[in-house]
Amino acid sequence: MARLQHLRDVLGRGARALTYISIAAGLGALLLVLDHWVVLAAIGGVVAAHLLLPMAAVPLAAAAPLLALLGFDWAWVAIGFGRPDPATGLVWAGAVIFVACYFTAGYGGVPTRPVRVAFAVVVVLLTVVVPPLAYDKLTTRTPPPDAGPAVSQLDLVVVGGTPVAVRPPTHPHGWQISTWTGTATADGGVAWDHGAPKLRDGADHVLLLAPDGLPATFAGAGDLPDAPAAPAEAARWQRIARRALPGDVPAFAVVQSRDPTRLAPLRRVFDDATPVQTLDGDRTVGDVALRLEVAAPGADEDLALAYQHRPALFFDRGERFRTPLNVDAMLASGAVDLCDDRQPLVARCTTVHDAQDLHNGATHLAFDTEEVAAATTQTAIYVHVADDLQTPGLKDLDYWWYLPDNPANSASGAMCGAGLVIPEVTCFDHQSDWEGVTVIARPGSAAPVAVHYAAHAHVVRYPWPMLEAAWRRPRFAAQRQGIDITRRPLVFVARGTHAAYPDRCRSASCDEPGAFNENRHGGERAWPGNDDAVCASLCLDVLPTHDHGRAPAQWNAFEGFWGTPRCVAVAFCSASNAPRSPGQQGRYQHPWCWTGRAPRFGALSLKAPPKCVEPDERAQRPPGPTT
């Protein structure tokens, strides 16, 4: 019995020693992820509470096991073991918390063994089981979207003064297009070629009117002479349009004339009138109709402005994923599946080949990160251009780029370890990552007004003169080479998290606004698309929209997660949720808003933002500041 008791004592002392070593390691891990002053303030608060409030001893004793668990997870990752699945991690976390609590409970005034066991069980429940469940219940969950295709459908109706032949778009980009054609009759009606249109519910509708007829393609259209207007042309074609389709369908006239006196009456009665000569190029009638309905007015000018101010991206030397992927090429690779969330035990998945295969209604994308990263060499960033509602007259050039993974690796991976994962609170690792910046520009001005850098929950506004002055310093000489910093912002992308910053940081842990430290963002690896010669028009594309640019479309309208959730019983996870499409995110919906303004370059404290203007407030909003 004495030997058995001695063995128990030895094992107990060893377990106690390992517990305190784990607690020390946990404190070290906190210093990696949190601002040092935050950690020191927390430790001071614990000590002060214990000294001043003896009754606080028991709840404070429960904090020690959590630090021990953090230290255990840190050691597990440091040794090189893989991350456990959620169920296994839950068991391990419960065991570590129980042991740590049992041997530190004496600090809380719980000396006897039976009470210690009961106390440890309660602490396990309160620290490992209750927080994820409570977070899951308190977090507002978006109900599953209605089932249906994420890609938009387009019903195209073309009526010509002479018979017209409509070829489909050369690049439909996932649009499902149904076409009806007809010829205007002398009495103001329409003779349909294959029956009257049957417009689909949920589809976009567009009516294309061609008084002079239309060529099959528009190659050489710029050399066509102007054709004269027929008498009372606008009134006649307005009657034809009303007989062809309901009055709320967008209608566009395409005429063989640049003459303003012919275009003006048509523009008064239709959504627009376009000279056929301006459509010169390798495009079909389907291409023209798709662009008229899908793109915002002035889309060509907006894209030219966005190209002029597109960001120059610089990745950290340790970044694994430093090529923003072309999403259409990624979907076409066959490496991505669409899975049904309502099949938790046996996944029901189908391979995605393009945006037409994406459906909303409790679905998510599933893929192997490394396979997707290697599936295509095509690279691109995307832009969504919107009128600035905070300051009328400005344009918001909202840039987005996609990377297949987000290995934030907080506290060297310990924050996503067993028993510690609360999505987007403690753990930030997830599949897929949509990141970006917003450039605030004034059309006609060479220099932008400001840039919004998106970093986690923060969107930080920097006035352009502040940025340009900082980037002229010698320390940015390598990054500004070949970049016109009077027009284009520099973006330093943090390793793993891919948060965007205007300044580089080459320390292992970087101080940024907020309580959490950021990963290194040294900017040693430039994105090839930064180069004008490499980029041309291939590396910048518009985010898919419809309804004249007012609503997201195609994969930008997909409402599911861009990755597989790694959870058991919904609330217990080993990673955070993957992001949704840009069109479902706040920065896309309110690109003029920000969460803080930097008073100087490199500032850690931010000035509070003004109230974020909603679209329906635009009419009564007075002009705002421009910096």
N, C-alpha and C positions, 0 to 999 in steps of 0.2 A: 504493500500500500504506500509505503514511504517513497519507493522508486516511482510509482505511478503519479504520486502527488508532485514529486520533483520534475517528472516529465511534463506534467501539466503546467507547472510554474515556468519551465523553460520555454514551452510553446507559447504560453501567455505573454512572457516578456518579449519573445520574438515578434509575436503578432502586434504587441503594443508598439514596439520599435518601428515596425514596418508601417503602422498606422501614422505615427508622427512623421516618418520620412515622407509618406504620401501627402500628408498635410503640407509639409514644407514644399514639396514638388508642386502641389496645387497652387500655393501662393506664387511660386515662380511662374507657373503657367498663366495666372491672372495678369502678372506684370507684362506678359507678352501680348495680351489682347486688349487690356484696358490701359487707359492713361495712368501713369504712375501716381499722380496726385489722387485719382479716384480710389486706387487700391489703398494708399496710405490713409486716406480719409475714412475708408471703410474699416480698416484695422483699428484706427483710433476710436471710431464710434463703438466698435465691439468692446474694446478695453474700458472705455468710459462707462458704457452701459453696465458692464459687469461690476465696476467699482462703485457706481452710484446707485444702481438698482439691483440689489441682491436677488430679487424675484425674477430678474431677466436671465439668471444663470442657466436655467433648464432650456429655454428656447435657443439661447446662444450656443449651448452645447450641441445643438443639432446642426449648426453651421460647420463644425469641424468635420463631420463625416462627408459633407458635400465637397469640402476641400480635399479630403482624402480620395474621394472618387475622381475628382479632376486630376489629382496627381497620378492615380492609378491609370487613368485613360491616357495621360501624357506619356507615362512610361511604356504603356502598351504600344503606342504609335512609334515611340523612339526606338524600341526594340525591332520594329519592322513588321509586326503582325498586322493582318488586314482588319478592317472594320467589321465587327460582328453584325449579323443580321439583327433586326429589332427585337425578336423574341429572345435570342441568346443574350443580347446586350441587357435586356431587362432583368434577366436572372442574375447575370454577373453584377450589375449595379446594385441589386438588392443584397447580394452577398457582401459586397464591399462596404456598403452603408451599414449593414448589420454589425459586421466585425468592428468597423471604425467607431460606431456609436457605442457598442458594448464596452470598448476599452477607453473611451473618452467620457463616458457618462458620469464618472465620479466627479468630473469638473462641474457637472450640473447638479451635484448633490444627490446622486442616485447610486449609493454604494453597494447595496445587496444584489446578489446574483439574480434572483427571480424578478425583481423589479427592473434590473438592467435589461433582461431579456425582453420583457414586455415593453419597456421604453424603446429599445432598439427596433422592435417590430413596428411600433407606432411611427418612429422616425422614418423607417423604410417607406411606409405608406405615404407619409407626408412629403417626402422628398423625391421619391421615384415614381409613385403611382398618381398621386393627386395633381401635381402641376401640369403634366401633359393633358390629363382629362379636363381639368379646369380651363386650360387655355383653349382646348378644342371646343368646349361648350360656350366660352365667352366670346370667342372669335366669330365675327359675323361671316357666315358661309354664304357664298353666292350660290343660289339654287342652280341645278343643272340647266343649261340653256335648252331651248326647244330643239328637238331632233330635226336635222335637215342639213343640206349641204352648206359648208362655209363659203364656198365659191358662189359669186353672184351669177344670176342668169340674165340674159338680155334678149328681149324680143325686138327684132329690127324690122321695120316696115318701110319700104321704099316705093315711092310713087313718082313716076317720071312723065315728062311731056311726051316722050317717045318710049318704047319698050326698053327696059333696063335689065342688065344681067349683074347679079351681085355675087362676087366671089367672097369667100370667108376671109377673115383676117389672116395675114401671114404669120402673126404671132398672137394667138388668142390668150396666152398666159392664163389658162385655166377657166376662161369664160365659156359657158354653155350658151350658144347662140342659135335662136330659131329665126328664120327669115321668111318674109312674105313680100312679094313684088306685085306691082300693078301699074296700069297706064291711065292717065287722066283722060276723061271723055269730054266731049264738047258741051255736054249739059252740066258739067261740074261734078260728075261722079267719078268712080274708079272702076275700071275693068280689071279684076284680079286674075293673075296668071294661074294660080292653083287654089282658089278659094279664098274667102275673106279671112283676115287674121283672127286667131283665137288666142288672145293674150293670156299668159299664165299668171296665176296668183303668186306673189312673192318675187316676180321677175322685174327687172328694170325694162321700161318701154321707151322706144325712141322712133320718131317718124322723120324720115329723110325725104324732102321734096326736091325734085330736080326738073325745073321747067324746061331746061335745055337738054335733058337727057344726061347720062353719065357714061364715061368710058369704063371699060372693065378694070383697067389700072390707070393710075395717074402719072405714069412715066411720060414726060414730055408735055404735061398739061400747062406748064408755064409759057409755052409758045403759042397757045391757042388765042385767037383774036377775041375781042369782046363781041358778044351777041347783044342785039337790041332787045329792049323790054317789050312785051306785048301790051296792048291797051288794058288798063285796069288790072294789071298782073297781080298785084298784092291781094286785092279783094277776091279775084277768082281763085287763087291758090289757097286763100284762107277758107273759102267755102269747100274746096276739095279736101282740105285737112280735116274740117269738121265732119264731113261725111265719111272719111276714112277711119278715124279713130276718135275716142272721147277727147274732150277739150283739155283735160289735165295731162295728156301725154306730151312730153317735150317734143317740139317740132323745130327742125332746122332746114333752111333752104340752101341749096348749093347751085349757084348759077355761073354761067360762063361769061363773067363780066367783073371788071374792077371798077366800073363806073359808080361813084358814090350816089348819083341821082337814081340809079336802079336799085342799089343795095338798101338805101335808107327806107323806102316804103316797106320792104320785106322785113327789115329789122324791127319795124314798129309792130308788126303783127305776129312775128315768130320769135323764138328764143334767140336766133341769130341767123344771119345770111352770110355765106362764105363764098368768095370767088374761087372757082375751080382751079384757077391758075396758081393760087397760093398752096395748093395741095400737091404740087409737082413732086414726084419721087416714086420710089418703089413701094407703093401702098395700094391697097384695094379699097373698094367701097366699104367692105366690112371693117377695114382698119379705120377709115374716116368716121364711120358711125360709132364704132367702139370708143374712139377718142372723144367724140363730141359728148357722149353720155357719161363716160367714166371720169374724164379729167376735169379739173377745175378750170373755170375761165382764166385765160392767161397762163395756162400750164407751161407753155414753152418758155415764156419770160421768167416764170418762177424757177424752172429747172436751170436756166442759164444763170440766174442769181445764185442758186444753191451751188452750182459748180464753181462759181467765182469765189465763194466763201467756204468751200468744203474743208473740213478739219484735216490736219496732218496728224496721223496716229503714230505714237511711239510706245512700243511694248518693252517690258522689263526683260533683261537677259535671261532670267529664269522662267519666263512664261512658256508653258507647254503649248498653249493655243493662241497663236498670234496671227492667224489668218481669218479675218472676217469672211464668212462663207456666203456665197451666192445661194440664196434659199431655194430658188427654182431649180438650180443644178443639184442641190442636196436632195430635194424631193425626187428628182428624176433619177437619182442614182440607184433607187431600189433598196437603200439601206435603212429606210424609215418605215415603221409600221404604225397603223392607227388602231388603238385598243379600246375596248369597251370597259368603262369603270364598273359596270354593273355585273361583271364576272370576276369576283375577287379571288376565287380559288383556282379556276382554270381560265387563263386569259384568252379572250376571243379577239384576235388581231388580224388585220389584212394589210398587205403591203401597199404603200403609197407610191404612186408614180408621178403624180403632179397634183396641183391644187384642187383639181376636180374630185380627187379621192378623199378630201377632208370633209368630215361631217361633224357638226355640233351635236350636243345631247349626251353629256356624261361620257366624253371620250378624252384620250390623251395620246401623245406620240410616244413611241418606244423605239429605242435604238441602242446600239453599242457605240459609246462615245468615240473610241479610237477608230472604229470602222467609218463613222460619219466624217470624222476629221480628215481621213485619207480618201474619202469617196470622190471628192472633186477638188480641182486646183483653181476653179473659178472663184474669184473674190469680189466682193462688192460691199458698199455701204448704202444705206437707204435714207431718203429724206421725205418728210411730210411738211409741206409749206402751208402756213395758215396766216390769216390777218391777225395782228396783235391786238387783242381786246383791252390790254392794260394801257396801251398808248396807241390810239388810232393813227394810221399812216405808216406804221412799221410792219415788217414781215418777220414771222418766226420761222426760221429754217431749222426744223426739228430733225436732227440726224440720228440714225439708229444703225447699229451693227450687231450681227449675230455670231456667237461663238458656241461650240457644242458642249461646253462644260464650264462649271464655276467652282473650282476647287479652292475655296477661300482659305482652308487650312488654318482656321483661327486657333491660337494657342498651340501651334504645331499639330493641329488636328484633334486636340483633346476636347474642344468644345462640341465636337460632333461624336464624341465617344459614348460608350455604354451609359445609358441612364441620364444623359445630360441634354438630349436633343429636344428643344422646343423650337420649331421652325421659325426662322427670321427673328428669334429672340436670343438664343444662345448659339445656334448652328446656322451657317449661311452657305454650306455646300449644297449644290444641286446640279442636275443636268441642265444644259442649255443656259444661255445668258444673252439677254437683250440689253445693251448699254448704249450710251450716246451723249451728245451735247446738243444744245439749242443755240444757234447764232441769231441774235436780234439785229436785223438789217433795215436800212432805209433805202428803198429803191432809188437808184440814181446817184447814191453816195458810194464812194470807193471803200470807205472803212465801215465796218460794223459798228453798232451802238454798244453792244454788250454780248457776253457769252454766258450761258447757264451750263455749268458742269454738273452732271448727274453722278452722285456718289452715294450708293445705298439709299437711305431714306432722305438724304439731303439733295437739294438742287440749289447750287450756290451761284449767285450772279456776280460777275466781275465786269466792271466798265471797261470798254475796249482801250481807252488811252492808258489805263493802268497795266493791262496785259502787254500791249505793244512796247511800252517803256521797259518793262521787266525783261521781255524776250530779247531786247537789244544788248543785254549784258553779255560779257564774254562767256559765261558759263553755258549759254545756250547756242554758242556758235555752231556746234555740230548739228543741232536740230534745225536751225533756221536755214541751213545751206540748201539752196534750191527751193525754198518756201518763201512766198511773198507774205511776210508777217504784217504788212499793212492791210491785208485782206483776209488772210486765212489764219485760224487759231491753231496753236500747238496743243495737243492732247496727250498727256502721259497716262498710260493705262496701267493700273495696279496689277501686280502678279496675282493670278488666281481669282480675285474678286472682280477685276476688270472695271473697277470704278474709275471715273475720269477726273483728272486733276490738271491744272495749268502749270504746275511746277513739278520738277523731278525730285525724287528722294532715293538716295542710294544707301540708306541705313536698313538694317534687317527689319526694324519696326519703325513706322513713321507716324509722327503726330499730325493729325488732321482734325478739322472741326468735329466735335462730338466726343463721347466718352471712350469709344473704341479706337484703338490704334489701327493703322492701315498697313498693308503689305508693301513691300518695296516697289517703287515705280521709277526705275533708273532711266528708262527711255533709250536703252542701247540698241534696240532692234526696231528699225523703221519699217512701217508697212509699205510694200512696193507701190501701192496705189497712191502714195503721196506724190509720186513723180508725175508731172503732167504728161510726159511722153508715154508712160506706161498706162496711165489712167484713161486718157482720151475720154470717151463717153461710156466706157465699159464698167468702170468701178463705182459709178454713182447712178442709182436708179430711184424712182419714186416708189414709196410704199403703195401697194395696190389699194385703190379706192373705187367707188362708184357714186352715183347720184351727184354728178358734177364735182367730185372731189370731197363731198360732205360726209361720206360714210366709208369705213374700212371695207375691203372686199378681199376675196380669195383667201390666201393663208393669213393675211392681216386681219381677217374677220373670224379666224378660227378661235373659239373660246375655251378650248381645253388647255391643259398643261403641256408644255413642250418637253416632256420627259416623264419617266416612270416614277410614281411615288413609291418610296421604300418605307412602308409602314405596316404594322400589324395592329388589328383592332382599331384602325383609323388614327388613333391619337399617339401611338408609340412608334417612333420613326428613327431611322438611322441617317437621315438627311433632310434637308428642307425641301419644300415644294419647288418644282420647276416653274419658270415664269410663263405668263401667257403672251399672246401676240402683242406687238406694240399698240395696235388699235384698241386693246382692252386695258391699257395702262394710263395712269393719271397724267404723265408728262405729255403723251400724245393728245389727250383730250383737253389739256390746258397748257399748251407749250409756253404761254406768256407768264406763267406763275413760277415762283421760286420760294424756297424755304428760308433763305438767308442771303444777305449781301455782304461781300467781303469789303471791309473798310480800307484794306491795303493788301498788297500782294503777300501771300503767305500767312495771313491772319488766321488765328485759330478760333477767335470769337467773331460772331457774325451779327450784323444788324438785322432787326426783325423786318419781315417783308410787309408790304401793304396787303390789304384784303384781296384775295384772288377773285378776279372778275369772272362771273359765269356768262355764257353766251347770251342769255336773256336779259342781262344787265347792261348790254352794250349801249342801248339807246340813251340811258340816263347817266352814263359814265363820263365825267369830265376828262379832258386830256391829262395824262399823268407825266411823271418824270421820264426823261430819256436816257438816264445813266444808271 
